[in-house]
Amino acid sequence: METFDYVIVGAGSAGSVLAGRLSEDPNVTVCVLEAGPRDWHPFIHIPAGFMYTLVDPKVNWLYKSEPTEWTGGRSISAPRGKTLGGSSSINGHIYNRGQRLDFDGWAQRGNRGWGYADVLPYFRRSERRMGEADPTFRGRDGNLPITDLEWRDPLCEAFIEGAVEMGIPRNADYNGTTQAGVSYVQRIVNNGRRVSAARGYLHPAIKRGNLTVRTHAHATSILLDGKRAVGVRYLKGGRGGTPVEVRARKEVILSGGTVNSPQLLQVSGIGPAPLLKSLGIEVRHELAGVGENLRDHYAPRFVARVKNAISINERSKGLRLVGEVLKYAATRRGILSLNPTLIYVFWKSDERVDNYDLQLTFTPASYKEGVQSTLDDFPGMTIASWQQRPDSIGFVRARSADPFVHPIIQPNYLAAESDRQVLLAGMKLARRLLGSRPLSKYYDREEFPGSQAQSDDDLMAAAKERGTTTFHLMGTCRMAPDSDPTAVVDDQLRVRGLEGLRVVDASVMPTMPSANLNASVLMIAEKASDMIRGRPALDAVSLKD
C-alpha cells in the first residue's frame, strides 16, 4: 500500500488536466489510476482514426444505453474513452464552449463562481488559440492548440453559401462574442494530429518525479474511514488481477466521467439507499442524486446522395485511399486529418426563442445506417440536428455490486415533449439546408429518410429509426446548493456530507451546455485545480451586456 497526497481516478480530459496542474507543486505527490492502456494506439493520434476507436474495446468502454420508445426499442451505443486521455483520445476533437447563458444559468441555480464571467478565464487558460481571436474571449498560451479546419471542398462551400442565403450569417468565431451562425469547425488538432488532454497535460507532467500514472488499474471501491475518503482500491490488470490499495493524504478525486464516476460511488456504498440495498451494497453514505440527472444530445441525420462532386466516401476506398494515406504521411493533410463534423450551424427552432437552441452539423460523407464507423458505398453527404439543451432526464445506476458489470444507462431520449418539438424544427431546417440553391448542383436525392417522409409523424419515425447519441453524456453527479435534495457535489465540487472526496468531470454539470462537452470539461478541471490547491480563482472577466 502506497500513500500519495492526491489520488485521481481516471486519466481522461479532467484527470489529465488535474494531474498536470496539481503536480506543478513539487511538494505534493499525485497518483492517477486509469483502467485502460497507455495511449499508444496510432488511430488515437490520426484525426480520422475516430472511426476505429469508436468501436475498439482496447480503448473504449463500449457502453450501451437502454432501449426506449423514442429510439424505436433500440439500444444506442455510448462510447467512452478507456485510455490515457479518455474520451479526448477517441472523440471528434471538436472545440465548442457553448453560450454565455449556459454558465450564467449554472450560477443562477446557486452555484457560486460558475457564471460565464467566472469560467471564461479558465477556458482561456486551457487553450492556445491559433489564428485570429478576440483576447477578451480567447487564450493564446494554454496547453491545447485550437485550430481552424483548413479543409475546403465544393460541397462544404456550397452548404455554407446556402445557409447564408437562408439568412444564417457566417460566424468567424462561434467561441467568441456569439455562437449563432454558420462556420467551419474549430478543433483540438495541430499539424494533422489529435492533441488529447493526455498529450497536452499528462505526458509533459509525467516527467516530474512527483506524478505516478498507473494504467490497467480498474478502481473497484473508494476507501472510507467514517465520513472521510482515504484512498482507492483497484485491481492491477483488471478483472482477476491483483488487488491494490492506494491512500490519499489530502483528497481522492473522481474523474471517471458521467458513467464511471457515479457507478464507482454506488458500488462503494455512496448513493441512493434503495438502489444500494437492492444490490446488496452496504449504505456507507446516502446521496439520493448519485447517478440521476443524466442528459445527452440525441440527433437524427439526413443523408443525401451526391452528384458532380467527390465525397469523402469515395476518397476512402481503393486507389484514392492509397493516395490519401500517402498525402497524410507526407503533408498531414487530406481526409485522414479530418474530424467527423466539418461545418457547424447554430440557430433557432423558432424566431420567438430568445436563444439559439439548435445545433446542426454538416459533413461531405455519409455512414451506413447512421453509424459513424462505416462509410456508405455511394457518394453521400450528411446533416445532423439536435436540441442544444434537452429537457429529457435519465440516470446511470449500477446493475450489480460487481464494479466490472456495465451499469444501466438510461438517457430517456426525447421523453420530454419540448425535446421532440425542437427536434422536429431542427429536422425541417436540416432538410431546407440540403435543398438550398447553392447545394442543388451537387444534390442528387435524399437517401434517408427519403422524400416520402413529409409529415411530422414521418420525421419522428425517422428519428426513432436512426437517431443516435452525439456522445455528450453529463450531469450524474450534479453540482447544486444544499437546498437541493438531489445535489451530489457543492460548488467546490466536494461530495456532499463527505470529506476528502471530489468529483471533477462532466457528471458535475448542472445543466447541458449548448455545445459538445470536452471544452467545458477542460474548463471545469482547470478551475477545480485552483480550488484543490487553495489558490484564489482567476479574476472574472468584465463583459458588456
C-alpha positions as CSV (number, residue, x, y, z in Angstrom):
1,M,0.0,0.0,0.0
2,E,1.4,3.4,-1.0
3,T,0.3,6.8,0.0
4,F,0.1,10.0,-2.1
5,D,-1.3,13.4,-1.4
6,Y,-3.9,13.1,-4.2
7,V,-5.3,10.0,-5.9
8,I,-7.2,10.7,-9.2
9,V,-9.4,8.0,-10.6
10,G,-9.5,8.4,-14.4
11,A,-6.9,9.8,-16.8
12,G,-9.4,11.4,-19.2
13,S,-9.8,15.0,-20.0
14,A,-10.4,16.1,-16.5
15,G,-8.0,13.7,-14.9
16,S,-5.2,14.7,-17.2
17,V,-5.7,18.4,-16.5
18,L,-5.7,17.8,-12.8
19,A,-2.6,15.6,-12.9
20,G,-0.8,18.3,-14.8
21,R,-1.9,21.2,-12.6
22,L,-1.6,19.5,-9.2
23,S,1.8,18.1,-9.9
24,E,3.1,21.6,-10.7
25,D,3.6,21.8,-6.9
26,P,6.8,19.9,-6.2
27,N,5.8,19.5,-2.6
28,V,2.9,17.2,-3.3
29,T,2.6,13.7,-4.8
30,V,-0.1,12.7,-7.2
31,C,-1.2,9.2,-8.4
32,V,-3.5,8.7,-11.4
33,L,-5.4,5.4,-11.9
34,E,-6.5,4.6,-15.4
35,A,-8.5,1.4,-16.2
36,G,-7.3,1.4,-19.8
37,P,-3.9,1.2,-21.5
38,R,-1.4,3.9,-22.5
39,D,-2.5,6.0,-25.5
40,W,0.0,4.2,-27.9
41,H,-2.6,3.2,-30.5
42,P,-1.9,5.1,-33.8
43,F,-5.6,5.6,-34.5
44,I,-5.8,7.8,-31.4
45,H,-3.4,10.3,-32.9
46,I,-4.7,10.3,-36.5
47,P,-7.9,12.5,-36.5
48,A,-9.9,10.2,-38.8
49,G,-9.0,7.3,-36.6
50,F,-12.1,8.1,-34.5
51,M,-14.0,5.7,-36.9
52,Y,-11.9,2.8,-35.4
53,T,-11.6,3.9,-31.8
54,L,-15.4,4.3,-31.6
55,V,-15.7,0.5,-31.8
56,D,-12.3,-0.7,-30.4
57,P,-12.7,-2.4,-27.0
58,K,-9.0,-1.9,-26.3
59,V,-9.5,1.9,-25.8
60,N,-13.3,2.2,-25.4
61,W,-15.7,1.0,-22.7
62,L,-18.3,0.3,-25.4
63,Y,-21.3,1.1,-23.2
64,K,-24.8,0.9,-24.5
65,S,-27.9,2.8,-23.3
66,E,-31.2,1.1,-22.5
67,P,-33.8,1.0,-25.3
68,T,-36.8,3.4,-25.1
69,E,-39.9,4.2,-27.0
70,W,-38.3,7.1,-28.8
71,T,-35.3,5.1,-30.0
72,G,-37.7,2.6,-31.6
73,G,-36.7,0.0,-29.0
74,R,-33.0,0.2,-29.9
75,S,-30.1,0.3,-27.6
76,I,-27.8,3.2,-28.5
77,S,-24.0,2.9,-28.3
78,A,-22.4,5.2,-25.7
79,P,-18.7,5.2,-26.4
80,R,-16.4,6.3,-23.6
81,G,-12.6,6.5,-23.8
82,K,-10.7,3.9,-21.9
83,T,-7.1,5.0,-22.3
84,L,-4.9,7.9,-21.3
85,G,-6.8,11.0,-22.5
86,G,-10.1,9.2,-22.0
87,S,-12.7,10.4,-24.4
88,S,-10.4,13.2,-25.7
89,S,-8.4,10.3,-27.2
90,I,-11.4,8.9,-29.2
91,N,-13.8,11.8,-29.8
92,G,-14.4,14.0,-32.7
93,H,-11.8,16.6,-31.4
94,I,-14.2,19.4,-31.8
95,Y,-13.8,22.6,-29.7
96,N,-17.1,24.2,-28.8
97,R,-17.7,26.0,-25.5
98,G,-21.4,26.9,-25.6
99,Q,-23.3,30.1,-24.9
100,R,-22.9,32.7,-22.1
101,L,-26.4,31.9,-20.8
102,D,-25.5,28.3,-20.2
103,F,-23.0,29.1,-17.5
104,D,-24.9,32.1,-16.2
105,G,-27.7,29.6,-15.7
106,W,-25.4,27.4,-13.5
107,A,-24.7,30.4,-11.3
108,Q,-28.3,31.4,-11.1
109,R,-29.1,28.0,-9.7
110,G,-26.9,28.8,-6.7
111,N,-23.5,27.5,-7.9
112,R,-21.3,30.4,-6.8
113,G,-18.4,31.3,-9.1
114,W,-19.7,29.4,-12.1
115,G,-21.2,32.2,-14.2
116,Y,-19.8,32.9,-17.6
117,A,-17.6,35.8,-16.5
118,D,-16.1,33.5,-13.8
119,V,-15.4,30.5,-16.0
120,L,-14.2,32.4,-19.1
121,P,-10.6,32.8,-17.6
122,Y,-10.4,29.0,-17.3
123,F,-11.5,28.4,-20.9
124,R,-8.8,30.9,-21.9
125,R,-6.2,29.2,-19.7
126,S,-6.7,25.8,-21.3
127,E,-6.4,26.9,-24.9
128,R,-3.7,28.0,-27.3
129,R,-5.8,29.6,-29.9
130,M,-4.1,29.7,-33.3
131,G,-5.4,32.2,-35.8
132,E,-7.4,35.4,-35.3
133,A,-9.0,35.8,-31.9
134,D,-10.5,38.4,-29.6
135,P,-8.4,38.3,-26.4
136,T,-11.5,39.0,-24.3
137,F,-12.7,35.5,-25.1
138,R,-9.7,33.5,-26.4
139,G,-6.4,32.4,-24.8
140,R,-3.0,32.2,-26.5
141,D,-0.8,30.4,-24.0
142,G,-2.7,27.2,-23.0
143,N,-1.8,23.6,-23.2
144,L,-4.1,22.7,-26.1
145,P,-3.9,24.1,-29.6
146,I,-7.2,25.2,-31.0
147,T,-7.1,25.4,-34.8
148,D,-9.4,26.2,-37.6
149,L,-10.3,23.5,-40.1
150,E,-8.3,24.1,-43.2
151,W,-10.2,21.6,-45.5
152,R,-12.2,23.2,-48.3
153,D,-14.3,21.5,-51.0
154,P,-17.2,22.4,-53.2
155,L,-19.8,20.6,-51.0
156,C,-18.8,22.5,-47.9
157,E,-18.6,25.8,-49.6
158,A,-22.0,25.3,-51.2
159,F,-23.5,24.3,-47.9
160,I,-22.3,27.5,-46.2
161,E,-23.4,29.6,-49.1
162,G,-26.8,28.1,-48.9
163,A,-27.1,28.8,-45.2
164,V,-26.1,32.4,-45.8
165,E,-28.8,32.7,-48.5
166,M,-31.3,31.4,-45.9
167,G,-30.4,34.3,-43.5
168,I,-27.9,32.4,-41.3
169,P,-24.8,34.6,-41.1
170,R,-21.2,33.4,-41.3
171,N,-19.6,33.5,-37.9
172,A,-15.8,33.9,-37.7
173,D,-15.6,32.6,-34.1
174,Y,-18.5,30.7,-32.5
175,N,-16.5,30.6,-29.3
176,G,-16.3,34.4,-29.2
177,T,-18.9,37.1,-28.9
178,T,-21.8,35.0,-30.2
179,Q,-22.3,31.4,-31.1
180,A,-25.0,31.9,-33.8
181,G,-24.3,31.4,-37.4
182,V,-22.6,29.0,-39.8
183,S,-18.8,28.3,-39.9
184,Y,-16.1,25.6,-40.3
185,V,-15.4,23.9,-37.0
186,Q,-12.6,24.6,-34.6
187,R,-10.7,21.6,-33.3
188,I,-8.0,20.4,-31.0
189,V,-5.7,19.3,-33.8
190,N,-2.3,20.5,-34.7
191,N,-0.2,19.7,-37.8
192,G,-2.7,17.0,-38.7
193,R,-2.6,15.2,-35.3
194,R,-5.0,15.0,-32.5
195,V,-3.9,16.7,-29.3
196,S,-5.7,14.9,-26.5
197,A,-5.8,16.1,-22.9
198,A,-3.1,13.4,-22.2
199,R,-0.8,14.9,-24.8
200,G,-1.5,18.4,-23.7
201,Y,-1.3,18.0,-19.9
202,L,-0.5,14.5,-18.7
203,H,2.5,13.4,-20.8
204,P,4.5,16.6,-20.1
205,A,3.8,16.2,-16.4
206,I,4.8,12.5,-16.3
207,K,8.4,13.7,-16.5
208,R,8.0,15.2,-13.0
209,G,9.1,12.9,-10.2
210,N,6.0,13.6,-8.1
211,L,3.4,12.2,-10.6
212,T,2.7,8.4,-10.8
213,V,0.4,7.1,-13.6
214,R,-0.9,3.6,-13.4
215,T,-2.7,2.0,-16.4
216,H,-4.7,-1.2,-16.4
217,A,-5.8,-0.1,-12.9
218,H,-9.6,-0.6,-12.6
219,A,-10.9,1.1,-9.5
220,T,-13.2,-1.1,-7.5
221,S,-14.1,1.0,-4.4
222,I,-13.5,4.2,-2.6
223,L,-11.9,3.6,0.8
224,L,-13.8,5.4,3.6
225,D,-12.8,6.0,7.2
226,G,-16.1,7.1,8.7
227,K,-17.1,10.0,6.5
228,R,-13.7,10.7,5.1
229,A,-12.4,9.2,1.8
230,V,-8.8,7.9,2.5
231,G,-8.0,6.0,-0.7
232,V,-9.0,3.8,-3.5
233,R,-8.9,0.0,-4.0
234,Y,-8.2,-1.2,-7.6
235,L,-7.3,-4.4,-9.4
236,K,-4.0,-4.3,-11.2
237,G,-4.6,-5.8,-14.7
238,G,-8.4,-5.6,-14.5
239,R,-10.7,-8.5,-13.5
240,G,-8.9,-11.3,-11.9
241,G,-5.9,-9.1,-11.3
242,T,-4.0,-8.2,-8.1
243,P,-5.9,-6.1,-5.6
244,V,-4.0,-3.0,-4.6
245,E,-4.8,-0.1,-2.3
246,V,-3.5,3.5,-2.6
247,R,-4.1,6.0,0.1
248,A,-4.6,9.8,-0.2
249,R,-3.4,12.1,2.5
250,K,-5.4,15.0,1.2
251,E,-8.1,14.0,-1.4
252,V,-9.5,11.4,-3.6
253,I,-10.7,12.9,-6.9
254,L,-13.1,11.1,-9.2
255,S,-12.6,11.9,-12.9
256,G,-14.0,8.8,-14.4
257,G,-16.8,10.6,-16.4
258,T,-20.5,10.6,-16.4
259,V,-20.9,6.8,-16.4
260,N,-18.0,5.6,-14.3
261,S,-17.9,8.2,-11.5
262,P,-21.5,7.6,-10.3
263,Q,-21.0,3.8,-10.7
264,L,-17.9,3.8,-8.5
265,L,-19.7,5.9,-5.9
266,Q,-22.6,3.5,-5.9
267,V,-20.6,0.3,-5.6
268,S,-18.6,2.0,-2.8
269,G,-21.9,2.4,-0.9
270,I,-22.4,6.1,-1.7
271,G,-25.7,6.8,-3.4
272,P,-29.5,6.2,-3.3
273,A,-30.2,3.9,-0.4
274,P,-33.0,1.9,-2.1
275,L,-30.7,1.1,-5.1
276,L,-27.7,0.1,-3.0
277,K,-29.8,-2.1,-0.7
278,S,-31.4,-3.8,-3.8
279,L,-27.9,-4.7,-5.0
280,G,-26.7,-5.9,-1.6
281,I,-24.3,-3.0,-1.1
282,E,-23.8,-1.6,2.4
283,V,-25.0,2.0,2.5
284,R,-22.0,4.0,3.7
285,H,-23.3,7.4,2.8
286,E,-26.8,8.1,1.4
287,L,-26.9,10.5,-1.5
288,A,-30.1,10.3,-3.5
289,G,-28.8,12.2,-6.5
290,V,-25.9,9.9,-7.4
291,G,-26.5,8.7,-11.0
292,E,-29.6,10.9,-11.6
293,N,-30.0,13.9,-13.9
294,L,-28.4,12.2,-16.9
295,R,-28.8,14.1,-20.2
296,D,-27.4,13.7,-23.7
297,H,-27.9,15.1,-27.1
298,Y,-29.9,12.9,-29.5
299,A,-29.5,13.5,-33.2
300,P,-31.3,12.2,-36.3
301,R,-29.3,12.6,-39.6
302,F,-30.4,13.4,-43.1
303,V,-28.4,11.6,-45.8
304,A,-28.3,12.8,-49.4
305,R,-26.7,11.2,-52.5
306,V,-24.1,13.5,-54.1
307,K,-23.6,14.2,-57.8
308,N,-21.0,16.3,-59.7
309,A,-18.5,16.1,-56.7
310,I,-16.4,13.6,-54.9
311,S,-17.4,13.0,-51.3
312,I,-15.3,11.5,-48.6
313,N,-17.0,8.2,-49.2
314,E,-15.2,7.7,-52.5
315,R,-11.9,9.2,-51.2
316,S,-11.8,6.5,-48.6
317,K,-11.7,3.5,-51.0
318,G,-9.3,1.8,-53.4
319,L,-6.5,3.7,-55.0
320,R,-8.0,7.1,-53.8
321,L,-7.5,5.9,-50.2
322,V,-3.9,4.9,-51.0
323,G,-3.3,8.4,-52.3
324,E,-4.9,9.9,-49.2
325,V,-2.6,7.7,-46.9
326,L,0.5,8.9,-48.8
327,K,-0.7,12.5,-48.7
328,Y,-1.2,12.3,-44.9
329,A,2.2,10.7,-44.4
330,A,3.9,13.4,-46.4
331,T,1.9,16.5,-45.5
332,R,-0.5,15.6,-42.6
333,R,-3.4,16.7,-44.8
334,G,-6.3,15.0,-46.6
335,I,-9.2,13.0,-45.3
336,L,-7.1,11.3,-42.6
337,S,-6.7,14.7,-41.0
338,L,-10.4,15.3,-40.8
339,N,-12.9,15.0,-37.9
340,P,-16.5,13.7,-38.2
341,T,-18.0,17.2,-38.4
342,L,-16.7,19.9,-40.7
343,I,-19.3,22.6,-40.5
344,Y,-21.5,23.9,-37.6
345,V,-24.8,25.8,-37.8
346,F,-26.2,27.3,-34.6
347,W,-29.7,28.6,-35.0
348,K,-33.2,28.9,-33.5
349,S,-36.1,26.5,-33.7
350,D,-38.5,29.4,-33.6
351,E,-38.0,33.2,-34.1
352,R,-39.7,33.7,-30.7
353,V,-37.0,31.8,-28.9
354,D,-34.6,34.1,-27.0
355,N,-31.6,31.9,-27.5
356,Y,-30.1,29.6,-30.1
357,D,-31.5,26.2,-29.3
358,L,-30.5,24.2,-32.4
359,Q,-27.1,22.8,-33.4
360,L,-26.7,21.3,-36.9
361,T,-23.6,19.7,-38.3
362,F,-22.6,19.0,-41.9
363,T,-20.0,16.7,-43.5
364,P,-19.4,15.6,-47.1
365,A,-19.6,12.0,-46.1
366,S,-22.3,9.5,-45.0
367,Y,-22.4,6.4,-42.8
368,K,-24.2,3.1,-43.2
369,E,-27.4,3.3,-41.1
370,G,-26.1,6.4,-39.4
371,V,-23.3,4.6,-37.5
372,Q,-20.1,6.6,-37.6
373,S,-17.7,3.7,-38.1
374,T,-18.6,2.6,-41.6
375,L,-18.9,4.9,-44.6
376,D,-21.6,4.3,-47.3
377,D,-20.7,2.8,-50.7
378,F,-22.3,5.7,-52.6
379,P,-21.3,9.3,-52.8
380,G,-23.0,11.0,-49.8
381,M,-23.3,14.0,-47.5
382,T,-24.9,14.2,-44.1
383,I,-26.6,16.8,-41.9
384,A,-27.5,16.1,-38.3
385,S,-29.6,18.3,-35.9
386,W,-30.3,18.3,-32.3
387,Q,-31.7,20.3,-29.4
388,Q,-28.9,22.1,-27.6
389,R,-30.4,22.0,-24.1
390,P,-32.5,18.8,-23.8
391,D,-35.2,18.6,-21.1
392,S,-35.4,14.8,-21.0
393,I,-33.6,13.4,-17.9
394,G,-32.4,9.9,-17.3
395,F,-30.0,8.1,-15.0
396,V,-26.9,5.8,-14.6
397,R,-27.4,3.1,-12.0
398,A,-25.2,0.2,-11.0
399,R,-26.5,-3.1,-12.3
400,S,-24.6,-5.1,-9.8
401,A,-22.3,-4.8,-6.8
402,D,-19.6,-6.1,-9.2
403,P,-17.7,-2.9,-10.5
404,F,-16.9,-4.7,-13.7
405,V,-20.5,-5.1,-14.8
406,H,-21.6,-2.3,-17.0
407,P,-24.2,-0.1,-15.3
408,I,-27.7,0.7,-16.6
409,I,-27.5,3.8,-18.7
410,Q,-30.9,5.3,-19.5
411,P,-30.9,8.8,-21.0
412,N,-34.7,8.7,-21.8
413,Y,-34.1,10.3,-25.2
414,L,-37.0,12.6,-26.3
415,A,-39.2,11.7,-23.3
416,A,-39.9,15.4,-23.0
417,E,-42.4,16.8,-25.5
418,S,-40.3,20.0,-25.7
419,D,-37.4,18.0,-27.0
420,R,-39.5,16.4,-29.7
421,Q,-40.8,19.8,-30.9
422,V,-37.4,21.4,-31.1
423,L,-36.0,18.3,-32.8
424,L,-38.7,18.5,-35.5
425,A,-37.9,22.1,-36.1
426,G,-34.2,21.1,-36.5
427,M,-35.0,18.3,-38.9
428,K,-37.1,20.6,-41.1
429,L,-34.3,23.2,-41.1
430,A,-31.8,20.5,-42.0
431,R,-33.9,19.4,-45.0
432,R,-34.2,23.1,-46.1
433,L,-30.4,23.5,-45.9
434,L,-29.8,20.4,-48.0
435,G,-32.3,21.7,-50.5
436,S,-30.7,25.2,-50.8
437,R,-30.0,26.7,-54.2
438,P,-26.1,26.6,-54.0
439,L,-26.1,23.0,-53.0
440,S,-28.6,21.9,-55.7
441,K,-25.7,21.4,-58.2
442,Y,-24.5,18.5,-56.0
443,Y,-27.7,17.3,-54.5
444,D,-28.9,14.1,-56.2
445,R,-31.7,12.8,-53.9
446,E,-32.5,12.3,-50.3
447,E,-31.4,8.8,-49.3
448,F,-32.7,8.9,-45.7
449,P,-35.3,9.4,-44.6
450,G,-36.4,9.9,-48.2
451,S,-38.7,12.3,-49.9
452,Q,-41.8,10.3,-48.9
453,A,-41.2,11.3,-45.2
454,Q,-43.1,14.6,-45.1
455,S,-45.3,14.7,-42.1
456,D,-44.2,15.3,-38.5
457,D,-45.1,11.7,-37.8
458,D,-42.9,10.6,-40.7
459,L,-40.0,12.6,-39.4
460,M,-40.3,11.4,-35.8
461,A,-40.4,7.8,-37.2
462,A,-37.1,8.5,-38.9
463,A,-35.7,10.0,-35.7
464,K,-36.7,6.8,-33.9
465,E,-35.2,4.6,-36.6
466,R,-31.8,6.1,-36.9
467,G,-31.4,8.8,-34.3
468,T,-28.3,8.4,-32.1
469,T,-26.2,9.9,-29.4
470,T,-23.8,12.7,-30.1
471,F,-21.7,11.4,-27.2
472,H,-22.4,14.2,-24.8
473,L,-23.5,12.4,-21.6
474,M,-23.4,14.7,-18.5
475,G,-25.0,15.5,-15.1
476,T,-25.0,12.3,-13.0
477,C,-23.1,13.9,-10.0
478,R,-24.8,17.3,-10.3
479,M,-23.5,20.4,-8.7
480,A,-26.2,22.2,-6.7
481,P,-26.8,24.1,-3.4
482,D,-27.5,22.4,-0.1
483,S,-31.2,23.1,-0.5
484,D,-31.4,20.7,-3.5
485,P,-32.0,17.1,-2.2
486,T,-30.5,15.6,-5.4
487,A,-27.3,17.6,-5.2
488,V,-24.1,15.4,-5.3
489,V,-21.4,18.0,-5.1
490,D,-21.3,21.6,-3.9
491,D,-19.9,24.5,-5.9
492,Q,-16.4,23.5,-4.8
493,L,-17.1,20.0,-6.3
494,R,-16.9,18.3,-2.9
495,V,-19.1,15.3,-2.4
496,R,-21.9,16.3,0.0
497,G,-21.5,15.1,3.5
498,L,-18.1,13.5,3.0
499,E,-14.5,14.8,3.5
500,G,-11.6,14.3,1.2
501,L,-13.7,13.4,-1.9
502,R,-14.4,15.5,-5.0
503,V,-15.8,14.8,-8.4
504,V,-14.3,16.6,-11.4
505,D,-15.7,15.7,-14.8
506,A,-18.8,16.2,-17.0
507,S,-21.0,14.5,-14.4
508,V,-21.0,17.6,-12.2
509,M,-22.6,19.8,-14.8
510,P,-26.0,21.1,-13.5
511,T,-27.5,21.5,-17.0
512,M,-26.4,20.8,-20.5
513,P,-24.2,23.4,-22.2
514,S,-25.1,24.4,-25.8
515,A,-22.1,22.5,-27.0
516,N,-20.0,19.4,-27.3
517,L,-18.7,18.8,-23.8
518,N,-14.9,18.5,-23.9
519,A,-14.1,22.2,-23.8
520,S,-16.3,22.6,-20.7
521,V,-14.7,19.6,-19.0
522,L,-11.3,21.1,-19.6
523,M,-12.5,24.4,-18.1
524,I,-14.1,22.6,-15.1
525,A,-10.8,20.8,-14.3
526,E,-8.7,23.9,-14.7
527,K,-11.0,25.7,-12.2
528,A,-11.1,22.7,-9.9
529,S,-7.3,22.6,-9.8
530,D,-7.2,26.0,-8.3
531,M,-9.8,25.1,-5.7
532,I,-7.9,21.9,-4.7
533,R,-4.6,23.8,-4.4
534,G,-6.3,26.5,-2.3
535,R,-5.5,29.2,-4.9
536,P,-7.8,32.2,-5.4
537,A,-9.9,31.9,-8.5
538,L,-8.8,33.8,-11.6
539,D,-10.3,37.2,-11.9
540,A,-13.7,37.3,-13.5
541,V,-13.8,38.9,-17.0
542,S,-15.6,42.2,-17.3
543,L,-18.2,41.7,-20.1
544,K,-20.5,44.1,-21.8
545,D,-24.2,43.2,-21.6
